Amino acid sequence: MKKNLLSLCLSLSLLAAAPAVVNAAQNDANTAPAISSQTLRNLSWTPLVPPVTQDVTLGTSSAEINQGEIQGAVGAFALPADRGSLEITLTSIATGKTVYAPNVLVLDEQMRPAAFYPSSYFPYQKPGIVSSDRLEGTLKLTPALGQKQIYLLVYTTRQDLAETTQMVNPAKAFAAGVGNAVPDIPDPIARHTPTGTLSLKVTAEQKTGNVMIGQIFPSSAPAAAAPVVVGSTQAPAPAAAPAKPSEPMLSDSETYFNDAIKKAVKAGDVDKALKLLDEAERLGSKTARKTFIESVKH
């Protein structure tokens, strides 16, 4: 988590020089297999406007990417960037003894990688009363202000295709569900395939403020969730930007904002901390940014 927060700090420290994208996920976006920008732009991106549940069949007629490690059918989705926090539950449904092992690459409006979720981020889930065997994970992302949309690319890899998923025998799941003795029978093993069936559930929660932050909440996550920014954290300049204060902020005001930023970061509310930072600098603070960066390092 500290590593991811440090990425956020570095991003903020470079805002004056260039737009920043924070790569904060289980793996850095730079570790995702490389995809050419031309390939990305040639894809047909399916719009998903929340709230929505979309079932997708990745078959032999679906778009494919066969570059380097990426192999097989892909799902390409465009999400609105003006709805606030987006919570996305991605489910890959097992069919018989096969399942598609998804990887997710999140791209900002300029189609630059912002976060990467490998197949290990979508662990196996046992069947329930109304659900079947599946691989599933939930992401929560909030686009930075100033973007119209962000993108979600779902794909599988050569390494995934060489692996399998051990499932739970339906008889075992049923026996456990009704409180009976679990029978001693073998569990089926699902082969990973380049095609499959996905379900995406997308909801949105509108937030206020100039800068928004999201978190990822994987199912059965091995570690605590980490903040994710999709796109630049620099809000676009208003049509008539107010002049910067000619004098530094008073000492008492500096202390007030710095304390509030520290408390917000400690409470895990990075969204609030960034809004406080934005307001403090608008009023002439010279120490708020340093306070924010130091706070998320610890």
C-alpha positions in Angstrom: 0.0 0.0 0.0 2.9 2.4 0.8 4.3 1.7 -2.6 1.1 2.7 -4.3 0.8 5.8 -2.1 4.3 6.8 -3.1 3.3 6.6 -6.7 0.5 9.0 -5.9 3.0 11.4 -4.3 5.3 11.3 -7.3 2.4 12.0 -9.6 1.4 15.1 -7.6 4.9 16.4 -7.4 5.1 16.4 -11.2 1.8 18.2 -11.9 3.5 21.4 -12.8 5.7 19.7 -15.4 3.2 17.3 -17.1 -0.1 15.5 -16.6 0.2 12.6 -14.3 -1.3 9.1 -14.3 -1.0 7.1 -11.1 -0.4 3.4 -11.7 -1.9 1.9 -8.6 -3.2 -1.6 -8.7 -2.0 -5.0 -7.6 0.6 -4.6 -10.4 1.9 -1.4 -11.9 0.4 -0.7 -15.3 3.9 -0.7 -16.7 4.0 -4.5 -16.0 1.0 -5.1 -18.3 1.8 -6.6 -21.7 2.5 -3.9 -24.3 -0.3 -3.0 -26.7 0.3 -0.6 -29.5 -1.7 2.6 -29.5 -2.9 1.8 -33.0 -4.3 -1.5 -31.9 -6.2 0.2 -29.1 -7.7 2.9 -31.3 -8.8 0.3 -33.9 -10.9 -1.5 -31.3 -14.7 -0.9 -31.1 -15.3 0.3 -27.6 -18.7 -0.6 -26.1 -20.2 2.2 -24.0 -21.4 1.3 -20.5 -23.5 4.0 -18.9 -24.1 3.2 -15.2 -26.1 1.8 -13.6 -25.9 -1.1 -16.0 -25.3 -4.9 -16.0 -23.8 -6.1 -19.3 -23.4 -9.7 -20.3 -20.8 -10.2 -23.0 -19.9 -13.3 -25.0 -16.3 -13.4 -26.2 -16.5 -15.8 -29.1 -14.6 -16.6 -32.3 -16.3 -13.6 -34.0 -15.2 -11.1 -31.2 -12.4 -8.7 -31.5 -9.0 -10.3 -30.8 -5.6 -9.2 -29.9 -2.7 -11.5 -30.6 0.4 -9.4 -29.6 3.2 -10.7 -27.5 1.7 -12.3 -24.4 -1.9 -11.3 -25.2 -3.8 -14.0 -26.9 -7.5 -14.4 -27.8 -10.8 -12.5 -27.7 -10.9 -9.2 -25.9 -13.6 -7.0 -24.3 -13.3 -3.3 -24.9 -15.5 -0.9 -22.9 -15.8 2.9 -22.6 -17.0 4.3 -19.3 -18.2 7.9 -18.6 -15.8 10.1 -16.7 -18.3 12.5 -15.3 -20.3 10.3 -13.0 -17.9 10.2 -10.1 -16.7 7.0 -8.6 -17.3 3.9 -10.7 -17.7 0.5 -9.1 -17.2 -2.3 -11.6 -17.7 -6.0 -10.8 -16.3 -8.2 -13.5 -17.4 -11.8 -13.6 -16.1 -14.5 -15.9 -18.6 -17.4 -15.8 -17.3 -20.9 -16.1 -19.0 -23.0 -18.8 -18.7 -26.7 -18.2 -15.0 -27.3 -17.5 -13.7 -24.1 -19.2 -13.3 -20.5 -18.1 -11.8 -17.3 -19.5 -9.1 -15.9 -17.2 -9.5 -12.1 -17.4 -6.9 -9.4 -17.1 -8.0 -5.7 -17.0 -6.1 -2.7 -18.3 -7.6 0.7 -17.3 -6.8 3.5 -19.7 -7.4 7.2 -19.3 -9.0 9.5 -21.9 -5.8 9.6 -23.9 -5.7 5.8 -23.9 -2.6 5.9 -21.6 -2.3 2.9 -19.2 -3.5 4.0 -15.7 -3.9 0.7 -13.8 -3.5 -3.0 -14.4 -5.3 -5.9 -12.8 -3.8 -9.3 -13.7 -5.8 -12.5 -13.8 -4.8 -13.3 -10.2 -6.9 -10.3 -9.2 -10.1 -12.3 -10.2 -10.1 -15.3 -7.9 -12.3 -18.3 -8.2 -15.7 -18.0 -6.4 -17.7 -21.1 -5.5 -21.2 -21.5 -6.9 -24.1 -20.2 -4.8 -27.9 -20.6 -4.8 -28.2 -18.2 -7.8 -24.6 -18.0 -9.0 -22.4 -20.5 -10.8 -18.6 -21.2 -10.8 -16.9 -18.0 -11.7 -13.8 -15.8 -11.5 -14.7 -12.5 -10.1 -13.3 -9.2 -8.8 -14.5 -5.7 -8.0 -12.8 -2.5 -9.0 -13.6 1.0 -7.8 -12.2 3.8 -9.9 -12.8 7.5 -10.0 -11.7 9.5 -13.1 -9.9 12.7 -12.5 -11.9 15.8 -13.5 -11.7 17.1 -17.1 -12.0 13.7 -18.9 -15.1 12.7 -20.9 -14.5 8.9 -20.7 -12.0 6.2 -19.6 -11.5 2.8 -21.0 -11.5 -0.8 -19.8 -9.8 -3.5 -21.8 -10.3 -7.1 -20.8 -8.0 -9.8 -22.2 -6.3 -13.0 -21.4 -2.7 -14.1 -21.9 -0.6 -17.0 -23.1 0.4 -17.7 -19.5 -3.2 -17.8 -18.4 -4.1 -20.2 -21.3 -1.4 -22.6 -20.0 -3.0 -22.7 -16.6 -6.2 -24.1 -15.1 -8.7 -23.3 -12.2 -9.7 -25.9 -9.7 -13.4 -25.5 -9.0 -15.7 -27.0 -6.3 -17.8 -30.1 -7.2 -21.5 -28.9 -7.3 -22.5 -31.8 -5.0 -20.0 -30.5 -2.4 -21.2 -26.9 -2.7 -24.9 -28.1 -2.3 -24.1 -30.3 0.7 -22.2 -27.4 2.4 -25.0 -25.0 1.6 -27.7 -27.1 3.2 -25.6 -28.2 6.1 -25.2 -31.9 5.0 -21.9 -33.8 5.2 -19.7 -32.9 2.4 -19.0 -35.9 0.2 -15.5 -37.1 -0.5 -15.5 -36.7 -4.3 -13.0 -35.0 -6.7 -13.4 -31.4 -7.7 -13.5 -30.5 -11.4 -10.7 -28.6 -13.1 -11.5 -25.8 -15.6 -9.3 -25.3 -18.5 -8.5 -21.7 -19.4 -9.7 -20.7 -22.9 -9.3 -17.7 -25.3 -13.1 -17.2 -25.4 -15.7 -17.1 -22.7 -18.6 -15.3 -21.0 -18.3 -12.1 -19.0 -20.7 -10.1 -17.0 -20.0 -6.5 -16.0 -22.0 -4.6 -13.3 -21.2 -0.9 -13.2 -22.6 1.6 -10.7 -21.7 5.2 -10.1 -21.6 7.5 -7.1 -21.5 11.2 -7.9 -19.0 13.2 -5.8 -18.3 16.9 -5.6 -15.0 18.7 -5.8 -12.3 19.3 -8.4 -10.3 16.1 -7.9 -11.7 12.6 -7.3 -10.0 9.5 -6.1 -11.1 5.8 -6.3 -10.2 2.5 -4.6 -10.0 -1.1 -5.8 -11.8 -3.7 -3.8 -11.0 -7.2 -5.2 -12.8 -10.3 -4.0 -10.6 -12.2 -1.6 -8.0 -9.5 -1.9 -4.7 -10.5 -0.3 -3.8 -7.0 0.7 -5.6 -3.7 1.6 -7.1 -1.6 -1.1 -5.0 1.2 -2.5 -6.0 4.5 -4.0 -6.3 4.7 -7.8 -6.4 7.8 -9.9 -7.4 7.5 -13.6 -6.1 10.4 -15.6 -4.5 13.6 -14.5 -5.2 14.9 -11.0 -4.8 18.4 -12.3 -8.3 20.0 -12.6 -8.8 22.0 -15.9 -8.4 25.7 -15.5 -11.7 27.6 -15.3 -12.6 30.2 -18.0 -11.7 33.0 -15.7 -9.2 31.7 -13.2 -8.9 33.9 -10.1 -5.6 35.6 -9.5 -3.2 33.8 -7.1 -2.9 35.5 -3.7 -0.1 38.0 -3.6 0.8 37.1 0.0 1.4 33.7 1.6 -1.4 32.2 3.7 -1.4 33.2 7.4 0.3 30.8 9.8 -2.9 29.8 11.6 -4.6 29.0 8.3 -1.6 26.9 7.2 -1.8 25.0 10.4 -5.6 24.4 10.0 -5.3 23.1 6.5 -2.2 21.0 7.2 -3.9 19.3 10.2 -7.1 18.7 8.2 -5.1 17.1 5.4 -3.2 14.8 7.8 -6.5 13.7 9.4 -8.1 13.0 6.1 -5.2 10.9 4.8 -5.0 9.0 8.1 -8.7 8.3 7.8 -8.2 7.0 4.3 -10.2 9.8 2.7 -7.7 10.8 0.0 -10.5 12.5 -1.9 -11.1 14.9 0.9 -7.4 15.5 1.4 -6.9 16.4 -2.2 -9.8 18.8 -2.1 -8.3 20.4 1.0 -4.9 20.6 -0.8 -6.6 22.3 -3.8 -8.4 24.9 -1.6 -5.3 25.6 0.5 -3.1 26.3 -2.5 -5.8 28.5 -4.0 -5.6 30.5 -0.9 -1.9 30.8 -1.0 -0.6 27.9 1.0 3.1 27.0 0.6 3.2 23.9 2.7 -0.1 22.0 2.0 1.4 20.0 -0.9 4.4 18.9 1.1 2.1 18.0 4.0 -0.1 15.9 1.7 2.9 14.0 0.2 4.5 13.4 3.6 1.2 12.1 5.0 0.6 9.5 2.3 4.2 8.3 2.6 3.6 7.1 6.2 
